[in-house]
Each structure stands twice: as C-alpha cells, then as structure tokens.
Amino acid sequence: MTQKKTLLTSEFIAALVSDHQQPCLSLYQPTHRHHPENQQDPIRFRNLVKELETSLRQKYPALETRLLLEPFETLAHDHDFWTHTLDGLAVLGGPGLFHVFQLQRPVAELVVVADSFHTKPLRRFLQTVDRYQVLGLSLHTIRLFEGNRQALDEIDLAPDVPRTITEALGDELTEPHSTVASYGGVGGASTPMHHGHGGKQAEVDIDADRFFRAVDRAVLEHYSRPSGLPLILAALPEHHHRFHEVSHNPFLMAEGLTINPDALPIDELRKRAWQVVDPQYQAQLATLADEFAVAKSKGLGSDDLTQVAQAAATGRVATLLIEADRQIAGRLDGATGRTEVADLSHPQVGDLLDDLGELVEKMGGRVLVIPAERMPGRTGLAATYRH
C-alpha cells in the first residue's frame, strides 16, 4: 500500500535496517512540484524500475522478480501521486514491505538491490537542522504541516489523530456546540450571532479545553516526540493562551503565529513560520560552533577526517557536524575507523561523510547537517568527543 507524505523518523530507519527480508530494493529520484517539469517524473521512475528489474533478474526467478516489482509498477501508474510530488522521492521495497517517502529536498537518482536498504539519503534528510512543524488549530479542526526554509507541506494525519472536535469528543461534545442568540439589527431585524454566552459559554470553553488536550496528546505522541522538531502553533489569538495552558508538549515554541492558518496561502504560511523558527535556528548553529571551538581547544574535538573516523569507531564522538551538499569520496572501515579516499564514480565507493554519519549514529552519537557558511571549519566535518 502506497504511503504518501509519511512521517520519517530515525526510529523507523533503525527498525527498517534491523528487521528485513532480502532482497532490499532502494530507489531514489529527484521530483518536481509543478507542471510541466513533473511530467517527466513518472517516466524517469519507470526507467529506474527497469534498472531494478535488470538487477533482480541476475539473481532471482521471473515470478519472484515480478512480485517484488508489483507495488513499484502500481505506483508508476498512480496518476494522482505523480501530480502531487515534492522535491525528492525515496521508495523502499522488499518481501512484504513497501514504503514511499516524499521529501522536501532533491535527492540524487539511484537504484540499489542489496541485502540491506540504502538509507543514507534519508538519514541526511533527517539530520538537517532547519526543519520544523506547524500546528494549524481552530476551535473545530486541526491541520499539521512540516517544512524547512524552502518548503512547507501538509502532513496526512494518522488515522487515530482527531482531526475535528467531533472526532475528539464524540458523544461527549456539548450540543449544539455554539448557541444562536438574536440581537437587534438594522431596521429592527434580528441578527443571529453564533457564539456562546452565560452557562453555555462555560460548556463551550470546557469542550475547547478537552479538544485541545486531545490534540496536544496526539501531536506529541505521533509527531513531536518521534521527530524532535520544534512545533509552531498557528491559531487565532484567543486560542493561543488556552492551548498553551493545557499543552504538555516540550517541543511547542513559546512564540507562534496569531493567524487563521486556513486564510493564508501555504507559501505565506511558510514565510511567517520561518520568521519564528529562524532566530532559534541561528542560535542553535552558533551554539554548535561555540561548543566545537571549546571542545577543540581542550583536545576534545577535531575537524580532521582521519582522527574523527577513528574516534567514531570507538564510540567517542558525541556530536558530528556535516557540511550540507558536501561529499568526500572514499571507503570507511566501521570496525577500525580506517579511511581511504577514492574516486566517487567507482561503484564500490561511497561518500565518507555519509558513512561517518551512519557510524556515529550507530554508536549513539548525534549527527547534524548544517550549511557550509555556518560550519566551524573548511574540512566538511567537525566533531566533539565524549572523552
């Protein structure tokens, strides 16, 4: 079954790597959001599926190959999917498994048939530090978005996340949720006003609190805690205080957007959200650079590839900073930390920075991808050590 705009987390990747059947099919391609550029995307996808087929047929019989590629073929002919693509696509498949991820950054075109999934592009996407989420909240419904500096897209909510106050409260919802009172209008005509007052208003307030609590719990469980991303509340001014009063989400930012999110084009919502996130983002980058400088001065940090790789192999790296869009071709021995710089065009050669990031995460360290202009050095990496 195709998964669209699925929330991608490090825990998902870890589970995918640790529990799978062979063969593992990994497909990556850049995609386009708009016509006419996106017309070529399904064509390129089908060509990549043919490459998967060629590779599979070298080792697997025709029937097994056809069954493995069946969900890929279904996706290739899903017209609705290809008219709503983002900037990058990752498709992972295997026996009894098929996952589709739309990414807000382009990825290099690649197909891999192997004994394990190729997850480095997904890891790098998760490690990039400019990502955030926006909760669009009204008294009756919610919407959730995820974005970065350049893009913002709505998330398809999990089935058990309440989208409306009716879903959240069910039969316990006060009926009707808003009262209708008449007030004198022009020429003596009465004008219906849909809002609560008196005792009914108190019931409406109680419903709002219960709805906001349900939303807060669901967003924390399904999105904030798994992703670790800052959460911006976008709501009318009167809802901000009430939501913050009931929220237990540690990722909820103090500053939000006092707007009706449904009233803005999504790109305008992105611009306003980034204005909220950017100061925190810049402060985080400055803190990371300062921490590295202090650690390096004490002999607890390095931006030398050979030294960092050896430290990573022994689990000493606490935090690794990787320069965005930088590649260093070569091979890394995860057991010893030995590195060998080589030609990236060779099929057996990978990106040392990606391999190093994967090793650091495996050993319990933190990996962050940051812009080149905010890196504390020019080598493409910087590490702080545990000891």
Stockholm file with secondary structure:
# STOCKHOLM 1.0

chainA/1-387         MTQKKTLLTSEFIAALVSDHQQPCLSLYQPTHRHHPENQQDPIRFRNLVKELETSLRQKYPALETRLLLEPFETLAHDHDFWTHTLDGLAVLGGPGLFHVFQLQRPVAELVVVADSFHTKPLRRFLQTVDRYQVLGLSLHTIRLFEGNRQALDEIDLAPDVPRTITEALGDELTEPHSTVASYGGVGGASTPMHHGHGGKQAEVDIDADRFFRAVDRAVLEHYSRPSGLPLILAALPEHHHRFHEVSHNPFLMAEGLTINPDALPIDELRKRAWQVVDPQYQAQLATLADEFAVAKSKGLGSDDLTQVAQAAATGRVATLLIEADRQIAGRLDGATGRTEVADLSHPQVGDLLDDLGELVEKMGGRVLVIPAERMPGRTGLAATYRH
#=GR chainA/1-387 SS CCCCSCCCCHHHHHHHHHSCCSCEEEEEEECCSSTTGGGGHHHHHHHHHHHHHHHHHTTSCHHHHHHHHHHHHHHHTCHHHHTSCCSEEEEEEETTEEEEEEESSCCCCEEEEESSCCCHHHHHHHHBTTCEEEEEECSSBEEEEEECSSCEEECCCCTTSCCBHHHHHGGGSCSSSSCEEEEECGGGCEEEEECCCHHHHHHHHHHHHHHHHHHHHHHIIIIIHHHCCCEEEEECHHHHHHHHHHCCCTTBCSSCEESCGGGSCHHHHHHHHHHHHHHHHHHHHHHHHHHHHHHHHTTSEECCHHHHHHHHHTTCEEEEEEETTCCCEEEECTTTCCEEECCTTSTTCEEHHHHHHHHHHHTTCEEEEECGGGCSSSSSEEEEECC
#=GC SS_cons         CCCCSCCCCHHHHHHHHHSCCSCEEEEEEECCSSTTGGGGHHHHHHHHHHHHHHHHHTTSCHHHHHHHHHHHHHHHTCHHHHTSCCSEEEEEEETTEEEEEEESSCCCCEEEEESSCCCHHHHHHHHBTTCEEEEEECSSBEEEEEECSSCEEECCCCTTSCCBHHHHHGGGSCSSSSCEEEEECGGGCEEEEECCCHHHHHHHHHHHHHHHHHHHHHHIIIIIHHHCCCEEEEECHHHHHHHHHHCCCTTBCSSCEESCGGGSCHHHHHHHHHHHHHHHHHHHHHHHHHHHHHHHHTTSEECCHHHHHHHHHTTCEEEEEEETTCCCEEEECTTTCCEEECCTTSTTCEEHHHHHHHHHHHTTCEEEEECGGGCSSSSSEEEEECC
//
